């Protein structure tokens, strides 16, 4: 199984939905909360090129946000990353 990483916030509904979707697939991602960490937020932006939350990675591969993750799941492509 590949390591999933999620940059998230306690105040982000899409972050909660992404973690719930991953949990239903048996994945507990490594989570980096950017709420009180400008350094983690900067790292997320540098890695993803995006400012929105969540930002999800599988290994070094950038998946995107919740909508991107949900689309992979709907298309059956998420399973191949597990």
Buried (B, 14 or more C-beta within 10 A) or exposed (E): EEEBBBBBBEEBEBBBBBBEBBEEEEBEBEEBBBEEEEEBBEBBBEBBEBEBBBBBBBEEEBBBBBEBBBEBBEEEEBEEBE
